[in-house]
């Protein structure tokens, strides 16, 4: 069967080639970043796409999301799981009510291979052609190393016997003090930071 309109046929071939090239570029990006990126239905009933970084960060197979699209919550640390679930439910409820925010962010501990890891999660509701949110684009980043450095800083900051005060030179304000400063001055941290 020959096409009635060779120009239309050529346009379709060009569009198909362009689409394949876009998909190839997207796949290259998704395969070479260490963040998780995903696309889900607005109610999280289906994960439409997730890159392989999920397996590295969560230590769980991507295939489990086909069976249970919200199984990622099962990796949450017991002390963070309820908050993780509540954040997902809040997003679902806001989408269902037609009043979602631009982005939903959270930071959670997860358990991977017996180890506690930290992740930051950002979820972006995306409107379809009809103006209603029909997809969620998400980004998950493993921030475990940053959290470890922060904890080390806190241990040093509060573990020394010398008083330490941190000033913001632009504003001329105290932005942090350690426990020793509070003990030496007799003021609590909030009062020294201008809150009391």
N, C-alpha and C positions, 0 to 999 in steps of 0.2 A: 504494500500500500504506500503510495507516494504522498507526501504532504501536499495539501492544497496551496499552502502559502510557504514557500521556502524561507522567506524572511522571518516568519513566525517560528518556524522550526529552528533556525539559526539562533534566534533570541532565546528559545528554551534551552538549547545546548549551552549557550553562553551563561545563562542563569544557573544551570546545573553545575557548570564548571566553577562559577563564582561561589556557589554554596559549598561545594566540596572543599574549596580553598579556605573559606571561612572556618569550616568545621576542622580542617587540618590545623590551622593556626590556633584555634581555641584549644584543641587537644594538646598541642605542643606546650601551650602555656599551662594548662591544667596539670600536665604530666611533670612539669619541671618546677613547680613551686611547692614549698613545704607546708603551705596552709591548705586546709580543707576548703573546698568550694562545693556548694551543692545547689540544686534547684529542686524544690518540693512543691506539691500542691498546697494551696492556702490552708487547708485543714491538716496537713501533714499525713494524709492518708496514703501518700505515695511519694517516694523519693525518685524524681525523674532523672536526676544526674547527681553523681558524687564522684570526685576524683579519688585516686588510690591513696592519697595522703591520709584518708580516714583510717586505713588499716595500720599505718605507721603511728598515728597519734593515739587512736583509741585501742589499738591492739586487738581489733575485732574485724571479722570479715565483712566486706561490703555486702556480700550476698545476704547476710542476716537482715539487712534493711529492706530487701524485697519481701520477706516474710512479715516483718514487723517494722514499719518505717520509723517508729519512735524508739526503737531498741537502743539507740545511742544514749538514752537517759539511764539505761541500766548500768552504764559504766560510771555513772556519777558516784562520787564519794558519798557514803551514807549520810554525812552531815550536810551535804549540799544537794542531795537528790530531790527533796521536796521543793526547794527553791527552783531548781532546774525545771522540774515538771510544772510548777506554777508559772514560770516565765513563758514556757511553751503554751500553756493553757490561756494565759493573758493575751498572747498574740492571737491565738485562735479566736478568742472571744471578741477582741477588738476588730478583727477582720470580719467576723460574722455580724457584728453590730454596724459595720460600715464606717467605723471611725478609727482606723489604725494609725499609729504614729509612723514617721518616716523610717525609723530604725529601732530595733530592740537589741539591747546589749546586756551581756552578762559575763561574769567570770566565775568559773566553777572548778572545783577539784574533781578529777576523775581517777579511777583506779585502773592501772594497766599493768598486767603481769605482776600483781602484788605491790606495785609502786604507786605512790600518789603523784599525779601530774596536775598542772594547772592549764586551763584553756580559757581564752576569751572567745565569746561567740557573739557575732553580730548578724541579725536577721533583718532583711529588707523586704517588706511587702511590695509586690509589683502588680500594677493594674493591667488588666487585659484590655482589649479593644473596646469593650463595653463600659469601661471606667470602673469596674469592680476588681478588687484584688483577687487574683486567681493563682498566683504563684508566690513563693517565698524564695528569695536568693539568700544564701547564707555563706558566711565565712567563719572558719574556726581556726584559731592560731594557738599553738602550743607555746605558752609563756612560762614554762617551768623554770628555765634558767634565770629569767628576770626575777621571778618570785624568790628563787634561792638567793640571788644577790641582795634583794631587798631584806630578806630575813637575816642574812649575814650582816648587813649594814645596821639593822636594828639591834642585833646582838652586841655589836661593837659600840654603837651609839649609846645604848643604855647600860652596857656592861662595864664601862670605865668609871673610875672614881672621880675623874675630873668633870667639872661642869662644862657642857657643850651647848652653845647657842648658835643657831643658824639664822643669819640675817639676809633679807632681800635688799641689796644695795639700791635698787631703783626706787623701791617704795619706802625704804628706811624702816621696815618693819621686821620684827622677829617672826620667823616662819616655823621654827621648830626649836625645842629644848629637850635635853635628856632629863631623866629622873633625878640625877644629881643636882641639876640647877633648881628643880622644884624643892628638893630637900634643903639646899643651901639658902634659898630665898624665902621659904615658907609659903610660897604661892603654888597653886596647882597649875597644871599645864595650860588649861583653858584661859585662866587669868593672865598668864604670861604672854599668850598669843593674842591677847586683845579681846577675848570673848567673855570676860567676866570682870 
